[in-house]
Amino acid sequence: MKIAFRTLLATAMLTVPATAFADAVEITLWHMEQPPHRVERIQMLIDEFNAANPDIVVSQEPQNWGEIYAKAPAALAAGTGPDMLFAIPDFAPILKEMGALTSVEDFVTELDAEHDFVDSTVEAYSYDDGVWAVPLYNMTLNLWYRKSVLEEAGIDVPTSWDEWHAAAEALTTDGRFGMGLPANRQLYTDQTIYSVMVNGGASEIYDEDGSLRFDNEDTVAAYDFYNSMMEFSPPDATSWTWGEAEACFASASCGMIMQFTVISTYENQAEGDASDLGVAAIPTRDGSDDNATIAYANAVMLLSQEEAEREASQEFIRFLLQPENYGRFLNMEPGLFMPVTADGATAESFWSDPVVQEYRDQIETVIANGQNGKLFGFTSGRVFPAIASISAQNVLAETLQSVVVSHMEPADAVEAGQARMEDLSR
């Protein structure tokens, strides 16, 4: 069937008269989903869309998370930016402040009526009397482990910080590290340290009046605990990004890691035994069951100021969110990208993927864990533009490096972290 479909699609593209593309509206998509298999899946959908819409030509240009915070604003200021950008909530204030975003509230309302967005995914982009992006895919950080490894060590899945620390210590043996945690000044570390903070009562970094409250006892406790867990992490974890953590888990060199998903690497590079792969909510400080985590929706931001390009971009987004397409879009990385719409959450195109079928229990747990997801700077019902600079400079991770690498006392590092945030907010 796949061969027949591809043949049919190729034939359809070849039979479109060349003149049909002569006056086509050309739109460019930037995204940071660089792994080749993700790029390939996005291209497959782009090709289908272009074949069905000969008056529009979509092209993609993958970008790098390490460069995009500087590159996108510079390109837009120079008039060479993309028409669409897949990005995260803290990126919207940067582009909004420079006048690159126009509210898409009416468009989101239209899509919501058809597909029913998860409310929280829209709320993160809704402020200052507008909606500044269209949610596309959700992500939730979780605790991953092998059931057999914990069982052999006589360890239950940890639910409190004390249990988590004890489990990591017990699993650190025979060349294996009990816990793989990053301490790099990078987005991944922002995500992991915040997931500890939010489970220790430090979810808010702003008061309602916009003043910073990062420097408090709960934040200090979270940094102190995280630092204590670094004893059970590999020595090179101070330079880790997401890939190194997944590789450590896949090779069984790390007993547990915090990650959005390990399913692809576990399936392709490790045992691939779905019955042995465990996923749990990140433990809370006191062992209570009100677990939280970092969770947020990546969204598409419409950046073109030209009506034809904006309408073409909207048509492409409508195409992606159709249930028959949406599951295939999400499954560019099975088990990582979760639906943001009600019809997407039940779409056959999502659940029929062979990897999703195999790891259905884990994926359902990931979806459940995300119900109490939060994102630093987006928890008070208001969004303060300075959060974009704080996130872009990875201040949460920078503060952790002061503790782990420079051996500052957590209280001193957190105090310096707040001062750094205040400087960036001026």
C-alpha positions in Angstrom: 0.0 0.0 0.0 2.8 2.4 0.9 4.6 1.8 -2.5 1.3 2.3 -4.3 0.6 5.5 -2.5 4.0 7.0 -3.1 3.8 6.0 -6.8 0.4 7.7 -7.0 1.7 10.8 -5.2 4.7 11.0 -7.5 2.5 10.6 -10.6 0.2 13.4 -9.3 3.1 15.7 -8.8 4.5 15.0 -12.3 1.1 15.6 -13.9 0.7 19.1 -12.4 1.6 21.5 -15.2 4.8 23.4 -14.6 2.9 26.7 -15.2 0.8 25.9 -12.2 3.8 26.7 -10.0 4.8 29.8 -11.9 2.7 32.2 -9.7 2.6 30.0 -6.6 2.8 31.6 -3.2 6.1 30.4 -1.7 6.4 30.1 2.1 9.3 29.0 4.2 9.1 27.0 7.5 11.8 27.1 10.1 11.9 24.6 12.9 14.4 23.0 15.3 13.5 19.4 14.7 16.9 18.6 13.2 17.2 14.8 13.4 17.1 13.4 9.9 14.1 11.2 10.5 12.0 14.2 11.7 13.1 16.3 8.8 12.1 13.4 6.5 8.6 13.1 8.0 8.0 16.8 7.8 9.2 16.8 4.2 6.8 13.9 3.4 3.9 16.0 4.7 5.1 19.1 2.9 5.3 17.1 -0.4 1.7 15.9 0.1 0.5 19.4 0.8 2.3 20.9 -2.2 1.0 18.2 -4.5 -2.6 18.9 -3.3 -2.2 22.7 -3.4 -0.3 23.7 -6.6 -0.8 27.4 -5.9 1.3 27.1 -2.7 4.9 25.9 -2.3 6.1 25.2 1.2 9.8 24.6 2.0 11.5 23.8 5.2 14.8 25.0 6.7 15.8 23.2 9.9 17.6 25.4 12.5 19.6 24.9 15.6 18.3 25.6 19.1 21.7 27.0 20.1 21.5 29.7 17.4 17.8 30.4 16.9 17.3 33.0 19.7 19.7 35.3 17.9 19.2 34.2 14.3 15.5 34.5 14.0 15.2 38.1 15.3 18.1 39.2 13.1 16.7 37.5 10.0 13.2 39.1 10.6 14.8 42.5 11.1 16.7 42.1 7.8 13.5 41.0 6.0 14.9 37.5 5.4 13.1 35.6 8.0 10.7 32.6 7.6 6.9 32.8 7.1 6.4 30.2 9.8 8.4 29.2 12.9 7.9 26.2 15.2 9.0 27.4 18.6 8.2 27.4 22.3 6.2 29.8 24.5 9.2 31.8 25.8 10.1 32.7 22.2 6.8 34.5 21.5 7.6 37.5 23.7 10.9 38.1 21.8 9.2 38.3 18.4 6.1 40.1 19.8 8.3 42.9 21.3 10.0 43.5 18.0 6.6 43.7 16.2 7.0 40.5 14.2 3.9 38.8 15.5 0.3 39.6 14.8 -2.5 38.0 16.9 -3.9 34.8 15.4 -6.8 34.7 17.9 -9.5 34.4 15.1 -7.6 31.6 13.4 -7.1 29.7 16.7 -10.8 30.1 17.5 -11.6 28.6 14.1 -9.3 25.7 14.6 -10.5 25.2 18.2 -14.1 24.9 17.0 -13.0 22.1 14.7 -10.4 20.2 16.7 -10.8 21.3 20.3 -7.4 22.5 21.7 -6.2 21.5 25.1 -6.9 24.8 26.9 -3.5 25.1 28.6 -1.7 24.9 25.3 -3.5 28.0 24.0 -3.2 29.8 27.3 0.6 29.9 27.2 0.4 32.0 24.0 -2.6 34.2 25.2 -1.8 37.5 26.7 -1.9 41.3 26.0 -5.3 40.9 24.3 -4.1 38.5 21.7 -3.1 34.9 20.9 0.4 34.8 19.4 0.8 31.3 18.0 -1.1 28.1 17.1 -0.3 25.1 19.4 1.0 22.1 17.5 2.6 19.5 19.8 3.0 19.0 23.5 6.0 17.8 25.4 6.3 16.5 29.0 9.4 15.6 31.0 9.3 12.2 32.9 11.4 9.8 34.9 12.5 6.8 32.8 13.9 3.5 34.1 14.1 -0.2 33.4 11.6 -2.2 35.6 14.0 -5.2 35.8 16.9 -3.0 37.0 14.9 -1.6 39.9 13.4 -5.0 40.7 16.8 -6.7 40.8 18.0 -4.0 43.2 14.9 -4.3 45.4 13.9 -0.7 44.7 10.4 0.6 44.3 9.8 3.5 41.9 10.7 6.6 43.9 7.9 9.0 44.8 9.8 11.4 47.2 13.2 13.1 46.9 14.6 10.9 49.7 13.5 7.8 47.9 14.9 9.1 44.6 18.2 9.9 46.2 18.4 6.5 47.8 17.5 4.7 44.6 20.1 6.6 42.6 22.7 5.7 45.3 21.8 2.1 45.2 21.8 1.9 41.4 25.3 3.4 41.2 27.3 0.3 41.1 29.4 -2.0 38.7 30.1 0.8 36.2 26.5 2.1 36.2 25.4 5.5 37.3 22.1 5.6 39.2 20.9 8.8 37.7 21.7 10.7 34.6 21.2 14.5 35.1 22.6 17.3 32.9 24.4 20.4 34.3 25.2 22.1 31.1 24.2 25.8 30.5 21.6 24.8 28.0 17.8 24.4 27.5 17.8 20.7 28.6 19.2 21.7 32.0 16.7 24.5 32.4 14.0 21.8 31.9 15.4 19.3 34.3 16.1 21.7 37.2 12.7 23.3 36.8 11.1 19.9 36.9 12.7 19.5 40.3 11.8 23.0 41.4 8.1 22.6 40.5 7.9 19.4 42.6 9.4 21.2 45.6 7.1 24.2 45.7 9.1 26.5 43.5 7.0 26.6 40.4 6.7 30.4 40.4 9.6 32.7 39.6 7.4 35.8 39.4 4.9 37.3 41.8 1.7 38.6 40.3 3.0 42.1 40.2 5.9 41.0 38.0 8.6 41.1 40.6 10.9 38.2 40.7 10.7 35.6 43.4 13.3 33.1 42.2 15.4 33.6 45.4 13.4 31.7 48.0 13.8 28.7 50.3 12.0 26.3 48.0 14.2 27.2 45.0 17.3 26.8 47.2 16.1 23.4 48.4 15.6 22.2 44.8 19.1 23.3 43.7 20.6 21.7 46.8 18.8 18.4 46.1 19.7 18.4 42.4 23.4 19.0 43.3 23.2 16.0 45.7 22.0 13.8 42.8 25.0 14.8 40.6 27.1 12.5 42.7 25.3 9.6 41.0 25.6 11.1 37.4 28.4 10.6 34.9 31.3 13.1 35.3 30.7 14.5 31.8 27.1 15.4 32.6 28.2 19.0 32.9 28.3 19.1 29.1 25.2 17.0 28.4 22.3 17.9 26.1 19.3 15.6 25.5 21.2 13.2 23.2 23.9 12.3 25.8 21.2 11.5 28.4 19.3 9.2 26.0 22.6 7.4 25.0 23.5 6.9 28.6 20.1 5.3 29.2 20.1 3.2 26.0 23.5 1.7 26.9 22.3 0.9 30.4 25.0 3.1 31.8 22.4 5.2 33.6 19.8 3.5 35.7 17.3 6.5 35.5 17.1 9.7 33.5 14.7 12.6 33.2 13.7 13.0 29.6 10.7 13.8 27.4 11.0 10.3 25.9 13.5 7.5 25.4 11.3 5.4 23.3 13.0 5.7 19.9 16.6 5.2 21.3 15.4 2.4 23.5 13.6 0.7 20.6 16.4 1.1 18.1 19.6 1.1 20.2 18.8 -0.9 23.3 16.7 -3.9 24.3 13.5 -2.7 22.7 11.5 -4.7 25.3 8.4 -2.5 25.9 7.4 -4.6 28.9 10.6 -3.6 30.7 10.5 0.1 30.0 9.2 2.1 32.9 8.1 5.7 33.0 6.9 7.6 36.1 6.0 11.1 37.3 8.9 13.0 38.7 9.1 12.6 42.5 7.8 15.3 44.8 9.8 16.7 47.7 7.5 15.1 50.3 6.2 12.1 48.4 2.8 13.6 47.8 0.9 12.6 44.7 0.5 16.1 43.3 3.4 15.6 40.9 4.2 18.2 38.4 6.7 18.6 35.6 7.8 21.0 32.9 5.4 20.7 30.0 4.6 23.0 27.1 3.3 23.1 23.6 5.5 23.9 20.7 3.5 26.2 18.4 3.7 27.7 15.0 4.2 31.4 14.8 3.0 33.2 11.6 5.6 35.8 10.7 4.8 37.0 7.2 3.1 40.4 7.0 1.9 39.7 3.5 -1.7 38.6 3.3 -1.1 35.9 0.6 1.7 34.3 2.6 -0.3 34.4 5.8 -3.3 32.7 4.1 -1.0 30.1 2.6 0.6 29.5 6.0 -2.8 29.1 7.5 -3.8 26.6 4.9 -0.7 24.5 5.7 -1.6 24.5 9.4 -5.1 23.4 8.6 -3.6 20.5 6.7 -1.3 19.5 9.5 -4.1 19.5 12.1 -6.4 17.3 10.1 -6.6 14.0 12.1 -5.5 11.9 9.1 -2.3 14.0 8.9 -1.8 15.1 12.5 -0.9 11.7 13.9 1.7 11.2 11.2 3.1 14.7 12.0 3.4 13.9 15.7 5.0 10.5 15.0 8.0 12.1 13.4 9.3 11.0 16.8 6.9 8.4 18.3 6.4 8.9 22.0 7.9 12.4 22.2 5.3 14.7 20.6 1.8 14.5 22.2 -1.5 15.8 20.8 -2.8 19.3 21.6 -6.3 18.6 20.2 -9.1 16.3 21.2 -9.5 14.7 17.8 -5.7 14.4 17.5 -5.7 12.4 20.8 -8.0 9.8 19.4 -6.7 9.9 15.8 -6.1 6.5 14.2 -3.1 8.1 12.4 -1.5 8.6 15.9 -2.3 5.4 17.6 -1.9 3.1 14.6 1.9 3.8 14.4 3.7 0.5 15.1 6.0 2.1 17.7 3.1 3.9 19.4 1.1 0.6 19.5 4.1 -1.2 21.1 4.6 1.5 23.8 1.0 2.5 24.2 1.1 2.1 28.0 4.1 4.4 28.3 2.7 7.0 26.0 -0.6 7.0 27.9 1.4 7.6 31.1 3.3 10.4 29.5 0.0 12.1 28.5 -1.4 11.6 32.1 1.8 13.0 33.6 1.5 16.2 31.5 -1.9 17.1 32.9 -0.2 19.1 35.7 2.5 20.4 33.5 3.9 23.9 34.0 6.4 26.2 32.3 8.5 28.7 34.3 7.4 32.2 33.7 4.0 31.1 32.4 2.3 30.0 35.6 0.8 33.2 37.2 -1.8 33.9 34.6 0.3 36.7 33.2 3.3 36.7 30.9 6.1 39.1 31.5 8.3 39.8 28.4 11.5 39.5 30.4 11.0 35.8 30.7 12.2 35.5 27.0 15.6 36.9 27.9 15.9 34.8 31.1 15.1 31.7 29.1 17.4 32.7 26.1 20.3 33.1 28.5 19.5 29.8 30.3 19.7 31.5 33.7 18.2 28.5 35.5 20.9 26.3 34.1 23.6 28.9 34.6 22.6 29.0 38.3 22.9 25.3 38.5 26.4 25.4 37.0 27.4 27.8 39.7 26.5 25.2 42.2 27.8 22.0 40.4 30.8 23.3 38.6 31.9 26.4 40.6 30.8 24.8 44.0 28.9 27.8 45.2 26.5 27.3 48.0 23.0 26.8 46.6 21.7 29.8 48.5 24.4 32.1 47.1 23.9 30.8 43.6 20.2 31.3 43.7 20.6 34.8 45.0 23.1 35.5 42.2 20.6 33.9 39.8 17.9 36.3 40.8 20.2 39.3 40.4 21.1 38.0 36.9 17.4 37.8 36.1 16.8 41.3 37.4 19.6 42.6 35.1 18.1 41.0 32.1 14.6 42.4 33.0 15.8 46.0 32.9 
